[in-house]
Amino acid sequence: VQFVESGGGLVEAGGSLRLSCAASGFTFDDSAIGWFRQAPGKEREGVSCISNSDGSTFYADSVKGRFTISSDKDKNTVYLQMNTLKPEDTAVYYCAADLPPVSVATMTGKIYDYDYWGQGTQVTVSS
């Protein structure tokens, strides 16, 4: 299993970034892919996830209306479009895969049922 995460960087508050997570080594269409973030000194938290089997999504309250998750099954890639970024969005962002059966916990943003994790990409939002 391999993930290639990209798209992180430095952006001013109010700006946008699009993160990509290209996955391989498992049946992508049956999985759920989540994005998590971890800021220094804080626990890793769920940001968003998408079920590739039925398209259902989850968003943390802190990002609703600003972030959009999408999946391209032809490319085995999940994207996280992040708009109206705030300094508090600064963190290392990780993608992860939950393989079937995808749990209810996964689709409510919980971390503990994910099977594989990417290496993370840094997002820094300056004020």
Secondary structure, 3 states (H helix, E strand, C coil): CEEEEECCEEEECCCCEEEEEEEECCCHHHCEEEEEEECCCCCCEEEEEEECCCCCEEECCCCCCCEEEEEECCCCEEEEEECCCCHHHCEEEEEEEECCCCCCCHHHCCCCCCCEECCCEEEEEEC
